[in-house]
C-alpha cells in the first residue's frame, strides 16, 4: 500500500488574521484533499494551534516572513515533504524574495514545488522596491545633484532592486514542477520576468468558499439590526497597509455622502482586524452621522464574513478579497485599487476601480456606489457568467495539479 503523500503549504503569511489569506488556505486545503484524499498536509502558519484545530492538519513555523526564522528548521520540515505548494495570494509582487527563498529551499531539499493560484501585480511592492522618503532617498538625491543630473541615482537604485527580484522569479519558477497562476495578467507579468516554462491560468481558490448560515454568525445586536434593516447597506473596508489610503478626510466625506439622506447605512467590515479596524473606527467617529454606520468588530472566519457580505447591497473596498468574496454572493463591487490585481479581477465584470489608494475620485466613487445600489440584479446576472468561467479555469488547474501530485 503506497504511503500517504506529504504536502506542505506556505509562502503566504497564513495565521496572521487576514480574512483573504485564510479563505485561500481553507479552500486550497479542500482542493488538495479532494485530489488526494489520503494526503497529509502541513501548513506554515503564524497561528499553529488555531490552524491545526480548525482545519485538522499539521502545522509548522511561519517561514519566510521574518529575518529571524530558522532556515535549518525549514529544510528539516521540507525534507519530510513530497510536495511544497506556494499557496495563493499576490506574493510574486508583494513579497517575492521572502516566498522565493522558501521555494529555493524546497528545491534544494529535493521536494517537488508547485505554485497554486499565485498572483502578481504589474508593480512590485513599493515598500521593498522603491526608494521612499527618508535618509536613503535624501542621499540618492544628493548623488544625483553631484552628477549634475547625468545619473538619476534613485531610478538606478530602484531598477537594480527590481531587476534582482525579477531574475530570482525567473530562476526559481523555471525550476518548479508546476506553475498555476491566478489570472492571465499575472501570467503576463511572470513572462516579463523571463520565465520560460509552461504557465497554467487558474483562479483564486477563495472563490470556492461557501457561507456559514447567517443565523449562526455571532454578531452584536447593533450589527445584526443594521444588517436586518430595510435600508440599503454599503459594506466598506479600507486599509492602512502599504501603499496607504490617501485622503482619509475625503473618504469620510464619502461615507457621509452615502448616509446623508437616510436611505442607506454603512457597514464597516475589517478584512484584517489588526490593520483595518482602528482606521475604520476613526472614520466612523468623524462622520457627521456616525449612528448610520456600524463596525463589525472582532475576528470572524472567512465563511462567516461571506455570510455577512451576503446581506449587503454593494461592497466597497481597497482589499481584493472583500470583492472576491462579495462576488460569490452576487453583491456588486466597487474597488479602490491597491494594484493591478484588483483591476484584473474587476475587468470581466465590466467594471474598473474608481482610482487607486493613492489617487481616487470622490465623485466617481459616490456615483458608482449609488449606481450599483440600484443595479444589484443586473450585476448578479453578470457575476454568474464570470463565475462560471472562473470555475472552469479552476477545474482545469485542479486536473493539472492532480497529475503532478500522483506522478
SULHU-V602778 format. One record per residue. N is the residue number from 1. RES is the residue in one letter. PHI is phi in whole degrees, 0 to 359 (none if undefined). OMEGA is omega in whole degrees, 0 to 359 (999 if undefined). BURIAL is 1 if it has 16 or more other ideal C-beta (glycine too) atoms within 10 Angstrom, else 0. Layout:
n = {N | N}
res = {RES | RES}
phi = {PHI | PHI}
omega = {OMEGA | OMEGA}
burial = {BURIAL | BURIAL}
This chain:
n = {1 | 2 | 3 | 4 | 5 | 6 | 7 | 8 | 9 | 10 | 11 | 12 | 13 | 14 | 15 | 16 | 17 | 18 | 19 | 20 | 21 | 22 | 23 | 24 | 25 | 26 | 27 | 28 | 29 | 30 | 31 | 32 | 33 | 34 | 35 | 36 | 37 | 38 | 39 | 40 | 41 | 42 | 43 | 44 | 45 | 46 | 47 | 48 | 49 | 50 | 51 | 52 | 53 | 54 | 55 | 56 | 57 | 58 | 59 | 60 | 61 | 62 | 63 | 64 | 65 | 66 | 67 | 68 | 69 | 70 | 71 | 72 | 73 | 74 | 75 | 76 | 77 | 78 | 79 | 80 | 81 | 82 | 83 | 84 | 85 | 86 | 87 | 88 | 89 | 90 | 91 | 92 | 93 | 94 | 95 | 96 | 97 | 98 | 99 | 100 | 101 | 102 | 103 | 104 | 105 | 106 | 107 | 108 | 109 | 110 | 111 | 112 | 113 | 114 | 115 | 116 | 117 | 118 | 119 | 120 | 121 | 122 | 123 | 124 | 125 | 126 | 127 | 128 | 129 | 130 | 131 | 132 | 133 | 134 | 135 | 136 | 137 | 138 | 139 | 140 | 141 | 142 | 143 | 144 | 145 | 146 | 147 | 148 | 149 | 150 | 151 | 152 | 153 | 154 | 155 | 156 | 157 | 158 | 159 | 160 | 161 | 162 | 163 | 164 | 165 | 166 | 167 | 168 | 169 | 170 | 171 | 172 | 173 | 174 | 175 | 176 | 177 | 178 | 179 | 180 | 181 | 182 | 183 | 184 | 185 | 186 | 187 | 188 | 189 | 190 | 191 | 192 | 193 | 194 | 195 | 196 | 197 | 198 | 199 | 200 | 201 | 202 | 203 | 204 | 205 | 206 | 207 | 208 | 209 | 210 | 211 | 212 | 213 | 214 | 215 | 216 | 217 | 218 | 219 | 220 | 221 | 222 | 223 | 224 | 225 | 226 | 227 | 228 | 229 | 230 | 231 | 232 | 233 | 234 | 235 | 236 | 237 | 238 | 239 | 240 | 241 | 242 | 243 | 244 | 245 | 246 | 247 | 248 | 249 | 250 | 251 | 252 | 253 | 254 | 255 | 256 | 257 | 258 | 259 | 260 | 261 | 262 | 263 | 264 | 265 | 266 | 267 | 268 | 269 | 270 | 271 | 272 | 273 | 274 | 275 | 276 | 277 | 278 | 279 | 280 | 281 | 282 | 283 | 284 | 285 | 286 | 287 | 288 | 289 | 290 | 291 | 292 | 293 | 294 | 295 | 296 | 297 | 298 | 299 | 300 | 301 | 302 | 303 | 304 | 305 | 306 | 307 | 308 | 309 | 310 | 311 | 312 | 313 | 314 | 315 | 316 | 317 | 318 | 319 | 320 | 321 | 322 | 323 | 324 | 325 | 326 | 327 | 328 | 329 | 330 | 331 | 332 | 333 | 334 | 335 | 336 | 337 | 338 | 339 | 340 | 341 | 342 | 343 | 344 | 345 | 346 | 347 | 348 | 349 | 350 | 351 | 352 | 353 | 354 | 355 | 356 | 357 | 358 | 359 | 360 | 361 | 362 | 363 | 364 | 365 | 366 | 367 | 368 | 369 | 370 | 371 | 372 | 373 | 374 | 375 | 376 | 377 | 378 | 379 | 380 | 381 | 382 | 383 | 384 | 385 | 386 | 387 | 388 | 389 | 390 | 391 | 392 | 393 | 394 | 395 | 396 | 397 | 398 | 399 | 400 | 401 | 402 | 403 | 404 | 405 | 406 | 407}
res = {X | X | X | X | X | X | X | X | X | X | X | X | X | X | X | X | X | X | X | X | X | X | X | X | X | X | X | X | X | X | X | X | X | X | X | X | X | X | X | X | X | X | X | X | X | X | X | X | X | X | X | X | X | X | X | X | X | X | X | X | X | X | X | X | X | X | X | X | X | X | X | X | X | X | X | X | X | X | X | X | X | X | X | X | X | X | X | X | X | X | X | X | X | X | X | X | X | X | X | X | X | X | X | X | X | X | X | X | X | X | X | X | X | X | X | X | X | X | X | X | X | X | X | X | X | X | X | X | X | X | X | X | X | X | X | X | X | X | X | X | X | X | X | X | X | X | X | X | X | X | X | X | X | X | X | X | X | X | X | X | X | X | X | X | X | X | X | X | X | X | X | X | X | X | X | X | X | X | X | X | X | X | X | X | X | X | X | X | X | X | X | X | X | X | X | X | X | X | X | X | X | X | X | X | X | X | X | X | X | X | X | X | X | X | X | X | X | X | X | X | X | X | X | X | X | X | X | X | X | X | X | X | X | X | X | X | X | X | X | X | X | X | X | X | X | X | X | X | X | X | X | X | X | X | X | X | X | X | X | X | X | X | X | X | X | X | X | X | X | X | X | X | X | X | X | X | X | X | X | X | X | X | X | X | X | X | X | X | X | X | X | X | X | X | X | X | X | X | X | X | X | X | X | X | X | X | X | X | X | X | X | X | X | X | X | X | X | X | X | X | X | X | X | X | X | X | X | X | X | X | X | X | X | X | X | X | X | X | X | X | X | X | X | X | X | X | X | X | X | X | X | X | X | X | X | X | X | X | X | X | X | X | X | X | X | X | X | X | X | X | X | X | X | X | X | X | X | X | X | X | X | X | X | X | X | X | X | X | X | X | X | X | X | X | X | X | X | X | X | X | X | X | X | X | X | X | X}
phi = {none | 295 | 285 | 300 | 284 | 264 | 238 | 249 | 250 | 190 | 69 | 226 | 284 | 294 | 76 | 243 | 77 | 278 | 300 | 299 | 297 | 289 | 294 | 302 | 298 | 301 | 289 | 295 | 302 | 297 | 297 | 293 | 289 | 295 | 284 | 218 | 303 | 266 | 291 | 248 | 255 | 240 | 248 | 277 | 213 | 275 | 224 | 298 | 294 | 295 | 297 | 296 | 293 | 289 | 254 | 66 | 214 | 274 | 225 | 213 | 305 | 279 | 274 | 102 | 243 | 208 | 295 | 263 | 292 | 272 | 293 | 297 | 295 | 301 | 296 | 299 | 294 | 295 | 294 | 271 | 257 | 269 | 219 | 250 | 242 | 285 | 254 | 85 | 70 | 245 | 295 | 296 | 242 | 285 | 209 | 301 | 287 | 296 | 288 | 295 | 297 | 290 | 300 | 298 | 297 | 295 | 293 | 297 | 281 | 79 | 266 | 302 | 233 | 226 | 258 | 243 | 56 | 276 | 245 | 214 | 286 | 286 | 243 | 292 | 314 | 298 | 296 | 265 | 238 | 236 | 274 | 278 | 307 | 157 | 298 | 294 | 295 | 298 | 295 | 293 | 297 | 296 | 297 | 298 | 296 | 295 | 274 | 61 | 82 | 288 | 235 | 273 | 296 | 293 | 299 | 295 | 297 | 294 | 299 | 296 | 298 | 291 | 298 | 301 | 296 | 292 | 295 | 293 | 302 | 299 | 297 | 275 | 285 | 296 | 269 | 284 | 277 | 201 | 238 | 239 | 252 | 285 | 202 | 294 | 294 | 296 | 301 | 296 | 293 | 294 | 297 | 297 | 286 | 107 | 294 | 248 | 277 | 297 | 236 | 263 | 262 | 251 | 200 | 291 | 300 | 299 | 296 | 272 | 294 | 243 | 285 | 292 | 307 | 302 | 289 | 260 | 273 | 275 | 240 | 291 | 300 | 296 | 291 | 301 | 295 | 296 | 290 | 270 | 289 | 279 | 288 | 288 | 240 | 257 | 278 | 225 | 218 | 233 | 233 | 266 | 290 | 291 | 287 | 296 | 293 | 270 | 60 | 299 | 303 | 295 | 289 | 297 | 298 | 297 | 300 | 299 | 299 | 292 | 250 | 297 | 265 | 80 | 275 | 219 | 235 | 255 | 246 | 273 | 236 | 297 | 270 | 222 | 306 | 293 | 251 | 270 | 298 | 297 | 297 | 288 | 296 | 296 | 299 | 300 | 298 | 265 | 291 | 292 | 232 | 298 | 291 | 264 | 225 | 233 | 247 | 276 | 268 | 100 | 262 | 231 | 289 | 308 | 293 | 288 | 299 | 297 | 296 | 295 | 301 | 296 | 268 | 267 | 255 | 199 | 240 | 242 | 202 | 261 | 251 | 304 | 288 | 294 | 288 | 300 | 293 | 300 | 295 | 299 | 258 | 61 | 268 | 304 | 237 | 232 | 249 | 248 | 287 | 269 | 164 | 295 | 300 | 288 | 303 | 296 | 289 | 283 | 304 | 298 | 277 | 76 | 238 | 215 | 301 | 274 | 137 | 253 | 297 | 268 | 206 | 249 | 255 | 301 | 296 | 295 | 297 | 299 | 294 | 293 | 298 | 295 | 299 | 287 | 301 | 264 | 233 | 297 | 294 | 296 | 297 | 302 | 297 | 294 | 300 | 291 | 294 | 297 | 298 | 300 | 294 | 295 | 293 | 294 | 296 | 296 | 297 | 297 | 297 | 297 | 294 | 295 | 295 | 303 | 297 | 287 | 295 | 269 | 295}
omega = {182 | 179 | 178 | 178 | 177 | 183 | 175 | 177 | 180 | 181 | 173 | 180 | 177 | 177 | 181 | 170 | 177 | 185 | 180 | 180 | 182 | 175 | 176 | 183 | 183 | 182 | 178 | 178 | 179 | 178 | 184 | 177 | 175 | 182 | 185 | 189 | 183 | 184 | 175 | 186 | 173 | 181 | 172 | 191 | 177 | 178 | 188 | 185 | 182 | 180 | 180 | 182 | 185 | 187 | 177 | 181 | 178 | 179 | 174 | 182 | 173 | 182 | 168 | 185 | 176 | 180 | 186 | 183 | 186 | 182 | 178 | 177 | 177 | 181 | 178 | 180 | 183 | 180 | 179 | 185 | 172 | 183 | 169 | 181 | 170 | 202 | 169 | 182 | 186 | 187 | 180 | 175 | 183 | 182 | 188 | 186 | 175 | 182 | 180 | 177 | 178 | 178 | 179 | 180 | 178 | 179 | 175 | 182 | 180 | 181 | 173 | 179 | 183 | 167 | 183 | 174 | 179 | 180 | 177 | 174 | 174 | 181 | 175 | 183 | 183 | 179 | 183 | 192 | 174 | 182 | 182 | 179 | 182 | 184 | 183 | 180 | 178 | 180 | 181 | 176 | 178 | 178 | 177 | 179 | 181 | 178 | 182 | 178 | 181 | 179 | 174 | 187 | 179 | 180 | 180 | 179 | 180 | 179 | 180 | 180 | 183 | 178 | 178 | 181 | 182 | 176 | 177 | 178 | 180 | 185 | 188 | 174 | 176 | 179 | 181 | 180 | 180 | 177 | 174 | 182 | 190 | 184 | 183 | 180 | 176 | 177 | 181 | 179 | 179 | 178 | 177 | 179 | 180 | 177 | 185 | 184 | 182 | 177 | 177 | 177 | 177 | 177 | 183 | 182 | 182 | 178 | 180 | 184 | 175 | 185 | 167 | 173 | 189 | 183 | 177 | 178 | 183 | 181 | 175 | 179 | 181 | 181 | 179 | 180 | 180 | 181 | 180 | 185 | 182 | 181 | 177 | 187 | 179 | 177 | 185 | 169 | 171 | 190 | 172 | 181 | 186 | 351 | 186 | 172 | 179 | 177 | 176 | 177 | 178 | 180 | 175 | 177 | 176 | 179 | 177 | 180 | 183 | 188 | 192 | 182 | 176 | 181 | 181 | 175 | 179 | 175 | 181 | 190 | 180 | 175 | 173 | 187 | 182 | 185 | 190 | 194 | 183 | 179 | 183 | 175 | 177 | 179 | 180 | 182 | 183 | 177 | 176 | 178 | 184 | 180 | 178 | 176 | 177 | 177 | 174 | 186 | 177 | 182 | 178 | 178 | 180 | 181 | 176 | 176 | 179 | 177 | 177 | 180 | 182 | 180 | 183 | 177 | 174 | 179 | 181 | 186 | 168 | 177 | 184 | 189 | 171 | 179 | 177 | 181 | 179 | 181 | 179 | 182 | 172 | 176 | 180 | 187 | 174 | 184 | 167 | 198 | 170 | 183 | 186 | 180 | 179 | 177 | 182 | 181 | 186 | 187 | 180 | 178 | 184 | 183 | 171 | 181 | 179 | 182 | 179 | 178 | 180 | 185 | 180 | 188 | 183 | 183 | 179 | 179 | 179 | 184 | 180 | 178 | 181 | 178 | 183 | 174 | 181 | 185 | 183 | 181 | 179 | 178 | 181 | 179 | 178 | 182 | 181 | 177 | 180 | 182 | 178 | 179 | 180 | 179 | 177 | 178 | 178 | 179 | 177 | 180 | 180 | 180 | 178 | 177 | 179 | 181 | 179 | 182 | 185 | 184 | 999}
burial = {0 | 0 | 0 | 0 | 1 | 1 | 1 | 1 | 1 | 1 | 1 | 1 | 1 | 1 | 1 | 1 | 1 | 1 | 1 | 1 | 1 | 1 | 1 | 1 | 1 | 1 | 1 | 1 | 1 | 0 | 1 | 1 | 1 | 0 | 1 | 1 | 0 | 0 | 1 | 1 | 1 | 1 | 1 | 1 | 1 | 1 | 1 | 1 | 0 | 0 | 1 | 0 | 0 | 0 | 1 | 0 | 1 | 1 | 1 | 1 | 1 | 1 | 1 | 1 | 1 | 0 | 0 | 0 | 1 | 0 | 0 | 0 | 0 | 1 | 0 | 0 | 1 | 1 | 0 | 0 | 1 | 1 | 1 | 1 | 1 | 1 | 1 | 1 | 1 | 1 | 1 | 1 | 1 | 1 | 1 | 1 | 1 | 1 | 1 | 1 | 1 | 1 | 1 | 1 | 1 | 1 | 1 | 0 | 1 | 0 | 1 | 1 | 1 | 1 | 1 | 1 | 1 | 1 | 1 | 1 | 1 | 0 | 1 | 1 | 1 | 0 | 0 | 1 | 1 | 1 | 1 | 0 | 0 | 0 | 0 | 0 | 0 | 0 | 0 | 1 | 0 | 0 | 0 | 1 | 0 | 0 | 0 | 0 | 0 | 0 | 0 | 0 | 1 | 1 | 0 | 0 | 1 | 1 | 0 | 0 | 1 | 1 | 0 | 0 | 1 | 1 | 0 | 1 | 1 | 1 | 1 | 1 | 1 | 0 | 0 | 1 | 1 | 1 | 1 | 1 | 1 | 1 | 1 | 0 | 1 | 1 | 1 | 0 | 1 | 1 | 0 | 0 | 1 | 0 | 1 | 0 | 0 | 0 | 1 | 1 | 1 | 1 | 1 | 1 | 1 | 1 | 1 | 1 | 1 | 0 | 1 | 1 | 0 | 1 | 0 | 0 | 1 | 0 | 1 | 0 | 0 | 0 | 1 | 1 | 0 | 1 | 1 | 0 | 0 | 0 | 0 | 1 | 1 | 1 | 1 | 1 | 1 | 1 | 1 | 1 | 1 | 0 | 1 | 0 | 1 | 0 | 0 | 0 | 0 | 0 | 1 | 1 | 0 | 1 | 1 | 1 | 1 | 1 | 1 | 0 | 0 | 0 | 0 | 1 | 1 | 1 | 1 | 1 | 1 | 1 | 1 | 1 | 1 | 0 | 1 | 1 | 1 | 0 | 1 | 1 | 0 | 0 | 1 | 1 | 0 | 0 | 1 | 0 | 0 | 1 | 0 | 1 | 1 | 1 | 1 | 1 | 1 | 0 | 0 | 1 | 1 | 1 | 1 | 1 | 1 | 1 | 1 | 1 | 1 | 1 | 1 | 1 | 1 | 1 | 1 | 1 | 1 | 1 | 1 | 1 | 1 | 1 | 1 | 1 | 1 | 1 | 1 | 1 | 1 | 1 | 1 | 1 | 1 | 1 | 1 | 1 | 1 | 1 | 1 | 1 | 1 | 1 | 1 | 1 | 1 | 1 | 0 | 1 | 1 | 0 | 1 | 0 | 1 | 1 | 1 | 1 | 1 | 0 | 0 | 1 | 0 | 0 | 0 | 0 | 1 | 0 | 0 | 1 | 1 | 1 | 0 | 1 | 1 | 0 | 0 | 1 | 0 | 0 | 1 | 0 | 0 | 1 | 1 | 0 | 0 | 1 | 1 | 0 | 0 | 1 | 0 | 0 | 1 | 1 | 0 | 0 | 1 | 1 | 0 | 1 | 1 | 0 | 0 | 1 | 1 | 0 | 0}
